[in-house]
């Protein structure tokens, strides 16, 4: 194995560790809260992982795509937990409109 190939695999190994700590923290957290996290960071990481995976498959540059095998599922899980946490924090509102008076009532569930 050439030196640059070894560096590529070492970089891939380090990149795999990016999303793992946050995913593990959310798994262990019993409250289900994802407060304080930016959803856009994780959406961008997901997009990044998918792009690198496609590139790696197309060019057979496997060290470039290896982190995608870890980062894509971790970021997808984090996004799912953030959306789930956000839905749980918001009250559900049901709107009723009277067909005759066009008056609207809201019921918070």
Backbone atoms as SQL, in Angstrom:
CREATE TABLE atoms (id INTEGER PRIMARY KEY, chain TEXT, resi INTEGER, resn TEXT, atom TEXT, x REAL, y REAL, z REAL);
INSERT INTO atoms VALUES
  (1, 'A', 1, 'UNK', 'N', 0.856, -1.180, 0.000),
  (2, 'A', 1, 'UNK', 'CA', 0.000, 0.000, 0.000),
  (3, 'A', 1, 'UNK', 'C', 0.896, 1.235, 0.000),
  (4, 'A', 2, 'UNK', 'N', 0.576, 2.173, -0.853),
  (5, 'A', 2, 'UNK', 'CA', 1.361, 3.401, -0.958),
  (6, 'A', 2, 'UNK', 'C', 0.996, 4.358, 0.178),
  (7, 'A', 3, 'UNK', 'N', 1.908, 5.276, 0.445),
  (8, 'A', 3, 'UNK', 'CA', 1.733, 6.204, 1.559),
  (9, 'A', 3, 'UNK', 'C', 0.446, 7.023, 1.418),
  (10, 'A', 4, 'UNK', 'N', 0.147, 7.517, 0.223),
  (11, 'A', 4, 'UNK', 'CA', -1.056, 8.337, 0.046),
  (12, 'A', 4, 'UNK', 'C', -2.322, 7.511, 0.216),
  (13, 'A', 5, 'UNK', 'N', -2.282, 6.218, -0.127),
  (14, 'A', 5, 'UNK', 'CA', -3.440, 5.358, 0.103),
  (15, 'A', 5, 'UNK', 'C', -3.658, 5.143, 1.598),
  (16, 'A', 6, 'UNK', 'N', -2.570, 4.941, 2.313),
  (17, 'A', 6, 'UNK', 'CA', -2.648, 4.777, 3.768),
  (18, 'A', 6, 'UNK', 'C', -3.209, 6.045, 4.416),
  (19, 'A', 7, 'UNK', 'N', -2.753, 7.197, 3.952),
  (20, 'A', 7, 'UNK', 'CA', -3.280, 8.461, 4.483),
  (21, 'A', 7, 'UNK', 'C', -4.763, 8.609, 4.168),
  (22, 'A', 8, 'UNK', 'N', -5.168, 8.167, 2.987),
  (23, 'A', 8, 'UNK', 'CA', -6.594, 8.219, 2.623),
  (24, 'A', 8, 'UNK', 'C', -7.436, 7.379, 3.564),
  (25, 'A', 9, 'UNK', 'N', -6.979, 6.171, 3.861),
  (26, 'A', 9, 'UNK', 'CA', -7.731, 5.306, 4.780),
  (27, 'A', 9, 'UNK', 'C', -7.696, 5.836, 6.208),
  (28, 'A', 10, 'UNK', 'N', -6.579, 6.445, 6.608),
  (29, 'A', 10, 'UNK', 'CA', -6.511, 7.048, 7.946),
  (30, 'A', 10, 'UNK', 'C', -7.476, 8.228, 8.041),
  (31, 'A', 11, 'UNK', 'N', -7.527, 9.057, 6.994),
  (32, 'A', 11, 'UNK', 'CA', -8.478, 10.173, 6.963),
  (33, 'A', 11, 'UNK', 'C', -9.911, 9.678, 7.005),
  (34, 'A', 12, 'UNK', 'N', -10.179, 8.579, 6.304),
  (35, 'A', 12, 'UNK', 'CA', -11.523, 7.996, 6.313),
  (36, 'A', 12, 'UNK', 'C', -11.892, 7.519, 7.713),
  (37, 'A', 13, 'UNK', 'N', -10.934, 6.889, 8.395),
  (38, 'A', 13, 'UNK', 'CA', -11.196, 6.401, 9.753),
  (39, 'A', 13, 'UNK', 'C', -11.513, 7.553, 10.705),
  (40, 'A', 14, 'UNK', 'N', -10.768, 8.631, 10.594),
  (41, 'A', 14, 'UNK', 'CA', -11.008, 9.795, 11.452),
  (42, 'A', 14, 'UNK', 'C', -12.360, 10.433, 11.111),
  (43, 'A', 15, 'UNK', 'N', -12.678, 10.535, 9.828),
  (44, 'A', 15, 'UNK', 'CA', -13.941, 11.137, 9.407),
  (45, 'A', 15, 'UNK', 'C', -15.149, 10.334, 9.868),
  (46, 'A', 16, 'UNK', 'N', -14.970, 9.031, 10.017),
  (47, 'A', 16, 'UNK', 'CA', -16.064, 8.181, 10.498),
  (48, 'A', 16, 'UNK', 'C', -16.488, 8.554, 11.909),
  (49, 'A', 17, 'UNK', 'N', -15.590, 9.133, 12.648),
  (50, 'A', 17, 'UNK', 'CA', -15.858, 9.448, 14.057),
  (51, 'A', 17, 'UNK', 'C', -16.622, 10.754, 14.239),
  (52, 'A', 18, 'UNK', 'N', -16.896, 11.467, 13.173),
  (53, 'A', 18, 'UNK', 'CA', -17.516, 12.790, 13.283),
  (54, 'A', 18, 'UNK', 'C', -18.893, 12.755, 13.941),
  (55, 'A', 19, 'UNK', 'N', -19.767, 11.891, 13.477),
  (56, 'A', 19, 'UNK', 'CA', -21.158, 11.910, 13.933),
  (57, 'A', 19, 'UNK', 'C', -21.445, 10.934, 15.071),
  (58, 'A', 20, 'UNK', 'N', -20.555, 10.019, 15.313),
  (59, 'A', 20, 'UNK', 'CA', -20.808, 8.972, 16.309),
  (60, 'A', 20, 'UNK', 'C', -21.076, 9.528, 17.714),
  (61, 'A', 21, 'UNK', 'N', -20.266, 10.456, 18.245),
  (62, 'A', 21, 'UNK', 'CA', -20.522, 10.922, 19.624),
  (63, 'A', 21, 'UNK', 'C', -21.916, 11.524, 19.820),
  (64, 'A', 22, 'UNK', 'N', -22.387, 12.305, 18.844),
  (65, 'A', 22, 'UNK', 'CA', -23.711, 12.921, 18.984),
  (66, 'A', 22, 'UNK', 'C', -24.807, 11.874, 18.914),
  (67, 'A', 23, 'UNK', 'N', -24.668, 10.910, 18.012),
  (68, 'A', 23, 'UNK', 'CA', -25.671, 9.847, 17.892),
  (69, 'A', 23, 'UNK', 'C', -25.727, 9.011, 19.170),
  (70, 'A', 24, 'UNK', 'N', -24.577, 8.679, 19.729),
  (71, 'A', 24, 'UNK', 'CA', -24.533, 7.893, 20.970),
  (72, 'A', 24, 'UNK', 'C', -25.175, 8.673, 22.108),
  (73, 'A', 25, 'UNK', 'N', -24.903, 9.977, 22.172),
  (74, 'A', 25, 'UNK', 'CA', -25.497, 10.808, 23.223),
  (75, 'A', 25, 'UNK', 'C', -27.022, 10.808, 23.109),
  (76, 'A', 26, 'UNK', 'N', -27.552, 10.917, 21.897),
  (77, 'A', 26, 'UNK', 'CA', -29.006, 10.916, 21.724),
  (78, 'A', 26, 'UNK', 'C', -29.614, 9.546, 22.047),
  (79, 'A', 27, 'UNK', 'N', -28.896, 8.473, 21.749),
  (80, 'A', 27, 'UNK', 'CA', -29.394, 7.134, 22.067),
  (81, 'A', 27, 'UNK', 'C', -29.479, 6.954, 23.580),
  (82, 'A', 28, 'UNK', 'N', -28.475, 7.427, 24.283),
  (83, 'A', 28, 'UNK', 'CA', -28.431, 7.256, 25.742),
  (84, 'A', 28, 'UNK', 'C', -29.346, 8.217, 26.486),
  (85, 'A', 29, 'UNK', 'N', -29.710, 9.316, 25.868),
  (86, 'A', 29, 'UNK', 'CA', -30.515, 10.343, 26.523),
  (87, 'A', 29, 'UNK', 'C', -31.965, 9.877, 26.621),
  (88, 'A', 30, 'UNK', 'N', -32.450, 9.783, 27.823),
  (89, 'A', 30, 'UNK', 'CA', -33.805, 9.265, 28.023),
  (90, 'A', 30, 'UNK', 'C', -34.888, 10.299, 27.718),
  (91, 'A', 31, 'UNK', 'N', -34.556, 11.580, 27.790),
  (92, 'A', 31, 'UNK', 'CA', -35.580, 12.610, 27.599),
  (93, 'A', 31, 'UNK', 'C', -36.026, 12.728, 26.144),
  (94, 'A', 32, 'UNK', 'N', -35.200, 12.293, 25.214),
  (95, 'A', 32, 'UNK', 'CA', -35.556, 12.395, 23.803),
  (96, 'A', 32, 'UNK', 'C', -35.353, 13.778, 23.224),
  (97, 'A', 33, 'UNK', 'N', -34.829, 14.706, 24.012),
  (98, 'A', 33, 'UNK', 'CA', -34.644, 16.075, 23.561),
  (99, 'A', 33, 'UNK', 'C', -33.383, 16.195, 22.713),
  (100, 'A', 34, 'UNK', 'N', -33.518, 16.939, 21.633),
  (101, 'A', 34, 'UNK', 'CA', -32.367, 17.238, 20.788),
  (102, 'A', 34, 'UNK', 'C', -32.110, 18.747, 20.807),
  (103, 'A', 35, 'UNK', 'N', -32.475, 19.349, 21.911),
  (104, 'A', 35, 'UNK', 'CA', -32.349, 20.795, 22.070),
  (105, 'A', 35, 'UNK', 'C', -30.895, 21.220, 21.950),
  (106, 'A', 36, 'UNK', 'N', -30.687, 22.337, 21.268),
  (107, 'A', 36, 'UNK', 'CA', -29.347, 22.879, 21.133),
  (108, 'A', 36, 'UNK', 'C', -28.611, 22.421, 19.884),
  (109, 'A', 37, 'UNK', 'N', -29.185, 21.510, 19.140),
  (110, 'A', 37, 'UNK', 'CA', -28.545, 21.035, 17.917),
  (111, 'A', 37, 'UNK', 'C', -29.096, 21.804, 16.722),
  (112, 'A', 38, 'UNK', 'N', -28.258, 22.024, 15.747),
  (113, 'A', 38, 'UNK', 'CA', -28.690, 22.679, 14.509),
  (114, 'A', 38, 'UNK', 'C', -29.041, 21.602, 13.491),
  (115, 'A', 39, 'UNK', 'N', -30.286, 21.572, 13.059),
  (116, 'A', 39, 'UNK', 'CA', -30.711, 20.557, 12.098),
  (117, 'A', 39, 'UNK', 'C', -29.995, 20.742, 10.759),
  (118, 'A', 40, 'UNK', 'N', -29.685, 21.996, 10.407),
  (119, 'A', 40, 'UNK', 'CA', -29.024, 22.237, 9.123),
  (120, 'A', 40, 'UNK', 'C', -27.627, 21.648, 9.080),
  (121, 'A', 41, 'UNK', 'N', -26.927, 21.599, 10.195),
  (122, 'A', 41, 'UNK', 'CA', -25.615, 20.956, 10.242),
  (123, 'A', 41, 'UNK', 'C', -25.736, 19.489, 9.861),
  (124, 'A', 42, 'UNK', 'N', -26.734, 18.828, 10.395),
  (125, 'A', 42, 'UNK', 'CA', -26.894, 17.392, 10.155),
  (126, 'A', 42, 'UNK', 'C', -27.472, 17.106, 8.775),
  (127, 'A', 43, 'UNK', 'N', -28.298, 18.002, 8.257),
  (128, 'A', 43, 'UNK', 'CA', -28.790, 17.853, 6.884),
  (129, 'A', 43, 'UNK', 'C', -27.619, 17.993, 5.904),
  (130, 'A', 44, 'UNK', 'N', -26.745, 18.967, 6.155),
  (131, 'A', 44, 'UNK', 'CA', -25.578, 19.145, 5.298),
  (132, 'A', 44, 'UNK', 'C', -24.627, 17.951, 5.391),
  (133, 'A', 45, 'UNK', 'N', -24.446, 17.405, 6.585),
  (134, 'A', 45, 'UNK', 'CA', -23.597, 16.224, 6.717),
  (135, 'A', 45, 'UNK', 'C', -24.194, 15.043, 5.968),
  (136, 'A', 46, 'UNK', 'N', -25.499, 14.890, 6.031),
  (137, 'A', 46, 'UNK', 'CA', -26.177, 13.805, 5.304),
  (138, 'A', 46, 'UNK', 'C', -25.964, 13.968, 3.798),
  (139, 'A', 47, 'UNK', 'N', -26.162, 15.180, 3.283),
  (140, 'A', 47, 'UNK', 'CA', -25.954, 15.447, 1.863),
  (141, 'A', 47, 'UNK', 'C', -24.497, 15.202, 1.478),
  (142, 'A', 48, 'UNK', 'N', -23.580, 15.640, 2.333),
  (143, 'A', 48, 'UNK', 'CA', -22.155, 15.429, 2.102),
  (144, 'A', 48, 'UNK', 'C', -21.824, 13.942, 2.026),
  (145, 'A', 49, 'UNK', 'N', -22.349, 13.174, 2.956),
  (146, 'A', 49, 'UNK', 'CA', -22.078, 11.735, 2.988),
  (147, 'A', 49, 'UNK', 'C', -22.607, 11.046, 1.731),
  (148, 'A', 50, 'UNK', 'N', -23.797, 11.427, 1.304),
  (149, 'A', 50, 'UNK', 'CA', -24.370, 10.818, 0.101),
  (150, 'A', 50, 'UNK', 'C', -23.576, 11.181, -1.147),
  (151, 'A', 51, 'UNK', 'N', -23.143, 12.431, -1.247),
  (152, 'A', 51, 'UNK', 'CA', -22.328, 12.844, -2.394),
  (153, 'A', 51, 'UNK', 'C', -21.005, 12.088, -2.447),
  (154, 'A', 52, 'UNK', 'N', -20.342, 11.963, -1.294),
  (155, 'A', 52, 'UNK', 'CA', -19.069, 11.239, -1.260),
  (156, 'A', 52, 'UNK', 'C', -19.259, 9.761, -1.543),
  (157, 'A', 53, 'UNK', 'N', -20.356, 9.191, -1.122),
  (158, 'A', 53, 'UNK', 'CA', -20.628, 7.777, -1.413),
  (159, 'A', 53, 'UNK', 'C', -20.794, 7.558, -2.912),
  (160, 'A', 54, 'UNK', 'N', -21.544, 8.435, -3.553),
  (161, 'A', 54, 'UNK', 'CA', -21.745, 8.328, -5.004),
  (162, 'A', 54, 'UNK', 'C', -20.420, 8.523, -5.734),
  (163, 'A', 55, 'UNK', 'N', -19.640, 9.504, -5.303),
  (164, 'A', 55, 'UNK', 'CA', -18.333, 9.745, -5.907),
  (165, 'A', 55, 'UNK', 'C', -17.422, 8.524, -5.751),
  (166, 'A', 56, 'UNK', 'N', -17.395, 7.956, -4.554),
  (167, 'A', 56, 'UNK', 'CA', -16.520, 6.817, -4.289),
  (168, 'A', 56, 'UNK', 'C', -16.897, 5.608, -5.139),
  (169, 'A', 57, 'UNK', 'N', -18.185, 5.387, -5.291),
  (170, 'A', 57, 'UNK', 'CA', -18.636, 4.258, -6.118),
  (171, 'A', 57, 'UNK', 'C', -18.272, 4.505, -7.583),
  (172, 'A', 58, 'UNK', 'N', -18.509, 5.725, -8.048),
  (173, 'A', 58, 'UNK', 'CA', -18.247, 6.051, -9.446),
  (174, 'A', 58, 'UNK', 'C', -16.784, 6.034, -9.821),
  (175, 'A', 59, 'UNK', 'N', -15.928, 6.435, -8.904),
  (176, 'A', 59, 'UNK', 'CA', -14.500, 6.540, -9.212),
  (177, 'A', 59, 'UNK', 'C', -13.668, 5.411, -8.596),
  (178, 'A', 60, 'UNK', 'N', -14.300, 4.580, -7.818),
  (179, 'A', 60, 'UNK', 'CA', -13.632, 3.506, -7.075),
  (180, 'A', 60, 'UNK', 'C', -12.581, 4.058, -6.101),
  (181, 'A', 61, 'UNK', 'N', -12.813, 5.260, -5.607),
  (182, 'A', 61, 'UNK', 'CA', -11.962, 5.875, -4.590),
  (183, 'A', 61, 'UNK', 'C', -12.593, 5.579, -3.235),
  (184, 'A', 62, 'UNK', 'N', -12.478, 4.346, -2.807),
  (185, 'A', 62, 'UNK', 'CA', -13.214, 3.878, -1.631),
  (186, 'A', 62, 'UNK', 'C', -12.872, 4.597, -0.328),
  (187, 'A', 63, 'UNK', 'N', -11.628, 5.023, -0.095),
  (188, 'A', 63, 'UNK', 'CA', -11.386, 5.772, 1.145),
  (189, 'A', 63, 'UNK', 'C', -12.215, 7.050, 1.236),
  (190, 'A', 64, 'UNK', 'N', -12.527, 7.662, 0.087),
  (191, 'A', 64, 'UNK', 'CA', -13.326, 8.895, 0.099),
  (192, 'A', 64, 'UNK', 'C', -14.763, 8.623, 0.508),
  (193, 'A', 65, 'UNK', 'N', -15.272, 7.435, 0.223),
  (194, 'A', 65, 'UNK', 'CA', -16.655, 7.122, 0.535),
  (195, 'A', 65, 'UNK', 'C', -16.866, 6.345, 1.809),
  (196, 'A', 66, 'UNK', 'N', -15.794, 5.818, 2.372),
  (197, 'A', 66, 'UNK', 'CA', -15.924, 4.994, 3.583),
  (198, 'A', 66, 'UNK', 'C', -16.621, 5.713, 4.741),
  (199, 'A', 67, 'UNK', 'N', -16.314, 6.984, 5.004),
  (200, 'A', 67, 'UNK', 'CA', -17.014, 7.659, 6.109),
  (201, 'A', 67, 'UNK', 'C', -18.528, 7.737, 5.910),
  (202, 'A', 68, 'UNK', 'N', -18.960, 7.680, 4.667),
  (203, 'A', 68, 'UNK', 'CA', -20.403, 7.739, 4.388),
  (204, 'A', 68, 'UNK', 'C', -21.147, 6.564, 4.996),
  (205, 'A', 69, 'UNK', 'N', -20.464, 5.430, 5.130),
  (206, 'A', 69, 'UNK', 'CA', -21.099, 4.246, 5.706),
  (207, 'A', 69, 'UNK', 'C', -21.454, 4.450, 7.172),
  (208, 'A', 70, 'UNK', 'N', -20.759, 5.370, 7.832),
  (209, 'A', 70, 'UNK', 'CA', -21.040, 5.673, 9.236),
  (210, 'A', 70, 'UNK', 'C', -21.815, 6.986, 9.362),
  (211, 'A', 71, 'UNK', 'N', -21.343, 8.016, 8.660),
  (212, 'A', 71, 'UNK', 'CA', -21.931, 9.348, 8.823),
  (213, 'A', 71, 'UNK', 'C', -23.357, 9.444, 8.295),
  (214, 'A', 72, 'UNK', 'N', -23.674, 8.780, 7.201),
  (215, 'A', 72, 'UNK', 'CA', -25.037, 8.873, 6.649),
  (216, 'A', 72, 'UNK', 'C', -26.070, 8.289, 7.619),
  (217, 'A', 73, 'UNK', 'N', -25.880, 7.070, 8.135),
  (218, 'A', 73, 'UNK', 'CA', -26.873, 6.562, 9.091),
  (219, 'A', 73, 'UNK', 'C', -26.924, 7.368, 10.397),
  (220, 'A', 74, 'UNK', 'N', -25.762, 7.808, 10.883),
  (221, 'A', 74, 'UNK', 'CA', -25.749, 8.588, 12.130),
  (222, 'A', 74, 'UNK', 'C', -26.477, 9.915, 11.949),
  (223, 'A', 75, 'UNK', 'N', -26.191, 10.627, 10.866),
  (224, 'A', 75, 'UNK', 'CA', -26.849, 11.918, 10.670),
  (225, 'A', 75, 'UNK', 'C', -28.335, 11.736, 10.390),
  (226, 'A', 76, 'UNK', 'N', -28.714, 10.674, 9.692),
  (227, 'A', 76, 'UNK', 'CA', -30.142, 10.412, 9.461),
  (228, 'A', 76, 'UNK', 'C', -30.846, 10.164, 10.793),
  (229, 'A', 77, 'UNK', 'N', -30.207, 9.412, 11.687),
  (230, 'A', 77, 'UNK', 'CA', -30.787, 9.155, 13.009),
  (231, 'A', 77, 'UNK', 'C', -30.913, 10.453, 13.808),
  (232, 'A', 78, 'UNK', 'N', -29.888, 11.288, 13.763),
  (233, 'A', 78, 'UNK', 'CA', -29.911, 12.549, 14.507),
  (234, 'A', 78, 'UNK', 'C', -31.018, 13.457, 13.971),
  (235, 'A', 79, 'UNK', 'N', -31.154, 13.547, 12.645),
  (236, 'A', 79, 'UNK', 'CA', -32.219, 14.352, 12.040),
  (237, 'A', 79, 'UNK', 'C', -33.581, 13.820, 12.477),
  (238, 'A', 80, 'UNK', 'N', -33.751, 12.512, 12.441),
  (239, 'A', 80, 'UNK', 'CA', -35.021, 11.899, 12.860),
  (240, 'A', 80, 'UNK', 'C', -35.333, 12.244, 14.306),
  (241, 'A', 81, 'UNK', 'N', -34.328, 12.127, 15.199),
  (242, 'A', 81, 'UNK', 'CA', -34.550, 12.456, 16.612),
  (243, 'A', 81, 'UNK', 'C', -34.869, 13.930, 16.800),
  (244, 'A', 82, 'UNK', 'N', -34.225, 14.800, 16.031),
  (245, 'A', 82, 'UNK', 'CA', -34.499, 16.230, 16.153),
  (246, 'A', 82, 'UNK', 'C', -35.921, 16.552, 15.714),
  (247, 'A', 83, 'UNK', 'N', -36.359, 15.963, 14.626),
  (248, 'A', 83, 'UNK', 'CA', -37.724, 16.194, 14.154),
  (249, 'A', 83, 'UNK', 'C', -38.739, 15.616, 15.130),
  (250, 'A', 84, 'UNK', 'N', -38.447, 14.442, 15.660),
  (251, 'A', 84, 'UNK', 'CA', -39.329, 13.819, 16.653),
  (252, 'A', 84, 'UNK', 'C', -39.406, 14.680, 17.914),
  (253, 'A', 85, 'UNK', 'N', -38.281, 15.194, 18.356),
  (254, 'A', 85, 'UNK', 'CA', -38.227, 16.042, 19.545),
  (255, 'A', 85, 'UNK', 'C', -38.992, 17.340, 19.320),
  (256, 'A', 86, 'UNK', 'N', -38.873, 17.906, 18.124),
  (257, 'A', 86, 'UNK', 'CA', -39.562, 19.155, 17.808),
  (258, 'A', 86, 'UNK', 'C', -41.073, 18.948, 17.780),
  (259, 'A', 87, 'UNK', 'N', -41.516, 17.821, 17.200),
  (260, 'A', 87, 'UNK', 'CA', -42.955, 17.537, 17.155),
  (261, 'A', 87, 'UNK', 'C', -43.521, 17.320, 18.552),
  (262, 'A', 88, 'UNK', 'N', -42.766, 16.679, 19.415),
  (263, 'A', 88, 'UNK', 'CA', -43.241, 16.412, 20.771),
  (264, 'A', 88, 'UNK', 'C', -43.357, 17.702, 21.581),
  (265, 'A', 89, 'UNK', 'N', -42.524, 18.681, 21.262),
  (266, 'A', 89, 'UNK', 'CA', -42.524, 19.939, 22.019),
  (267, 'A', 89, 'UNK', 'C', -43.631, 20.884, 21.578),
  (268, 'A', 90, 'UNK', 'N', -44.164, 20.704, 20.384),
  (269, 'A', 90, 'UNK', 'CA', -45.187, 21.606, 19.874),
  (270, 'A', 90, 'UNK', 'C', -46.576, 21.039, 20.129),
  (271, 'A', 91, 'UNK', 'N', -47.481, 21.872, 20.631),
  (272, 'A', 91, 'UNK', 'CA', -48.851, 21.385, 20.803),
  (273, 'A', 91, 'UNK', 'C', -49.527, 21.236, 19.445),
  (274, 'A', 92, 'UNK', 'N', -50.408, 20.284, 19.347),
  (275, 'A', 92, 'UNK', 'CA', -51.172, 20.083, 18.117),
  (276, 'A', 92, 'UNK', 'C', -52.358, 21.040, 18.125),
  (277, 'A', 93, 'UNK', 'N', -52.588, 21.689, 17.006),
  (278, 'A', 93, 'UNK', 'CA', -53.692, 22.632, 16.879),
  (279, 'A', 93, 'UNK', 'C', -54.636, 22.104, 15.811),
  (280, 'A', 94, 'UNK', 'N', -55.903, 22.002, 16.180),
  (281, 'A', 94, 'UNK', 'CA', -56.933, 21.580, 15.233),
  (282, 'A', 94, 'UNK', 'C', -57.816, 22.783, 14.975),
  (283, 'A', 95, 'UNK', 'N', -58.035, 23.086, 13.707),
  (284, 'A', 95, 'UNK', 'CA', -58.861, 24.241, 13.347),
  (285, 'A', 95, 'UNK', 'C', -60.192, 23.753, 12.788),
  (286, 'A', 96, 'UNK', 'N', -61.253, 24.364, 13.268),
  (287, 'A', 96, 'UNK', 'CA', -62.600, 24.070, 12.786),
  (288, 'A', 96, 'UNK', 'C', -63.147, 25.331, 12.138),
  (289, 'A', 97, 'UNK', 'N', -63.706, 25.186, 10.956),
  (290, 'A', 97, 'UNK', 'CA', -64.319, 26.332, 10.292),
  (291, 'A', 97, 'UNK', 'C', -65.792, 26.033, 10.083),
  (292, 'A', 98, 'UNK', 'N', -66.611, 26.964, 10.516),
  (293, 'A', 98, 'UNK', 'CA', -68.044, 26.817, 10.339),
  (294, 'A', 98, 'UNK', 'C', -68.394, 27.114, 8.884),
  (295, 'A', 99, 'UNK', 'N', -69.125, 26.221, 8.228),
  (296, 'A', 99, 'UNK', 'CA', -69.450, 26.462, 6.820),
  (297, 'A', 99, 'UNK', 'C', -70.399, 27.633, 6.618),
  (298, 'A', 100, 'UNK', 'N', -71.173, 27.990, 7.616),
  (299, 'A', 100, 'UNK', 'CA', -72.151, 29.076, 7.439),
  (300, 'A', 100, 'UNK', 'C', -71.578, 30.437, 7.809),
  (301, 'A', 101, 'UNK', 'N', -70.831, 30.505, 8.913),
  (302, 'A', 101, 'UNK', 'CA', -70.348, 31.809, 9.373),
  (303, 'A', 101, 'UNK', 'C', -68.888, 32.067, 9.021),
  (304, 'A', 102, 'UNK', 'N', -68.208, 31.069, 8.549),
  (305, 'A', 102, 'UNK', 'CA', -66.786, 31.156, 8.241),
  (306, 'A', 102, 'UNK', 'C', -65.934, 31.512, 9.464),
  (307, 'A', 103, 'UNK', 'N', -66.519, 31.309, 10.652),
  (308, 'A', 103, 'UNK', 'CA', -65.771, 31.548, 11.879),
  (309, 'A', 103, 'UNK', 'C', -64.836, 30.369, 12.111),
  (310, 'A', 104, 'UNK', 'N', -63.652, 30.664, 12.604),
  (311, 'A', 104, 'UNK', 'CA', -62.639, 29.631, 12.834),
  (312, 'A', 104, 'UNK', 'C', -62.400, 29.494, 14.323),
  (313, 'A', 105, 'UNK', 'N', -62.374, 28.273, 14.807),
  (314, 'A', 105, 'UNK', 'CA', -62.034, 27.987, 16.191),
  (315, 'A', 105, 'UNK', 'C', -60.797, 27.109, 16.206),
  (316, 'A', 106, 'UNK', 'N', -59.972, 27.318, 17.187),
  (317, 'A', 106, 'UNK', 'CA', -58.782, 26.508, 17.340),
  (318, 'A', 106, 'UNK', 'C', -58.864, 25.726, 18.643),
  (319, 'A', 107, 'UNK', 'N', -58.518, 24.472, 18.582),
  (320, 'A', 107, 'UNK', 'CA', -58.456, 23.632, 19.768),
  (321, 'A', 107, 'UNK', 'C', -57.035, 23.127, 19.894),
  (322, 'A', 108, 'UNK', 'N', -56.419, 23.398, 21.033),
  (323, 'A', 108, 'UNK', 'CA', -55.054, 22.919, 21.264),
  (324, 'A', 108, 'UNK', 'C', -55.147, 21.587, 22.002),
  (325, 'A', 109, 'UNK', 'N', -54.527, 20.604, 21.404),
  (326, 'A', 109, 'UNK', 'CA', -54.574, 19.238, 21.955),
  (327, 'A', 109, 'UNK', 'C', -53.292, 18.958, 22.671);
